[in-house]
Amino acid sequence: MSTKEKYQEDLDVLTEEQKQHEIILYNDEVNTFDHVINCLIGACDHTEEQAHQCSLIVHYKGKCTVKTGDYDDLKPRCSKLLQAGLSAEIV
């Protein structure tokens, strides 16, 4: 095995181990900006500024990645968003 092949193999293993998931928040016509902001602060540990920016992105673009990490960390966070009436999923 060449050095280049070994390097690529090591890189593939590291990439596989570091696979991150995302919580995607979707726009709806029901929830207010304040509600979305408060939910993001509570569920995703956003600052007020981060939550505000995400709410604007969701409003204008239709969706936004609001948290990235391990699935086990994201699952309860996404559940909180869903229980609060927001539309979100883990990808």
C-alpha positions as CSV (number, residue, x, y, z in Angstrom):
1,M,0.0,0.0,0.0
2,S,1.4,3.4,-1.0
3,T,1.7,6.3,1.4
4,K,-1.1,8.1,-0.5
5,E,-3.4,5.1,-0.2
6,K,-2.7,4.8,3.5
7,Y,-3.4,8.5,4.0
8,Q,-6.7,8.2,2.1
9,E,-7.7,5.2,4.2
10,D,-6.9,7.0,7.5
11,L,-8.9,10.1,6.2
12,D,-11.9,7.9,5.3
13,V,-11.9,6.4,8.8
14,L,-11.7,9.8,10.5
15,T,-14.4,11.2,8.3
16,E,-16.7,8.2,9.2
17,E,-16.1,8.7,12.9
18,Q,-16.8,12.4,12.8
19,K,-20.1,12.2,10.9
20,Q,-22.3,14.9,12.3
21,H,-26.1,15.2,12.2
22,E,-28.1,18.4,11.9
23,I,-31.4,19.6,13.3
24,I,-33.2,21.4,10.4
25,L,-35.9,23.8,11.4
26,Y,-38.7,24.5,8.9
27,N,-40.9,27.5,8.4
28,D,-44.5,27.5,9.3
29,E,-47.3,30.0,9.3
30,V,-48.3,29.3,12.9
31,N,-45.5,30.2,15.3
32,T,-44.4,33.7,16.1
33,F,-40.8,34.9,15.9
34,D,-40.7,35.3,19.7
35,H,-41.8,31.7,20.2
36,V,-39.3,30.3,17.8
37,I,-36.5,32.4,19.3
38,N,-37.4,31.2,22.9
39,C,-37.5,27.6,21.7
40,L,-34.1,27.8,20.1
41,I,-32.6,29.4,23.2
42,G,-34.1,26.7,25.4
43,A,-33.7,23.6,23.2
44,C,-30.5,24.4,21.3
45,D,-28.6,26.6,23.8
46,H,-28.6,29.5,21.3
47,T,-27.8,33.0,22.3
48,E,-30.6,35.5,21.7
49,E,-28.7,36.8,18.6
50,Q,-28.2,33.3,17.2
51,A,-31.8,32.4,17.7
52,H,-33.0,35.6,16.1
53,Q,-30.7,35.1,13.1
54,C,-31.9,31.5,12.6
55,S,-35.6,32.6,12.9
56,L,-35.0,35.1,10.1
57,I,-33.3,32.5,7.9
58,V,-36.2,30.1,8.4
59,H,-38.7,32.8,7.6
60,Y,-37.0,33.9,4.4
61,K,-35.4,30.7,3.2
62,G,-37.9,28.1,4.5
63,K,-35.5,26.2,6.6
64,C,-32.3,26.5,8.6
65,T,-29.8,24.2,10.3
66,V,-30.1,25.2,13.9
67,K,-27.8,22.6,15.6
68,T,-25.1,20.2,14.5
69,G,-23.7,17.3,16.6
70,D,-24.0,13.7,17.6
71,Y,-27.4,12.1,17.1
72,D,-27.7,11.2,20.8
73,D,-27.3,14.9,21.7
74,L,-29.6,16.2,19.0
75,K,-32.5,13.8,19.6
76,P,-33.8,15.3,22.9
77,R,-33.2,18.8,21.5
78,C,-35.3,18.1,18.4
79,S,-38.0,16.5,20.6
80,K,-38.2,19.7,22.6
81,L,-38.7,21.7,19.4
82,L,-41.4,19.4,18.2
83,Q,-43.2,19.4,21.5
84,A,-43.2,23.2,21.3
85,G,-45.1,23.0,18.0
86,L,-42.2,23.7,15.7
87,S,-41.4,21.7,12.6
88,A,-38.0,20.1,12.7
89,E,-36.1,17.0,11.9
90,I,-32.6,15.4,12.3
91,V,-30.7,14.6,9.1
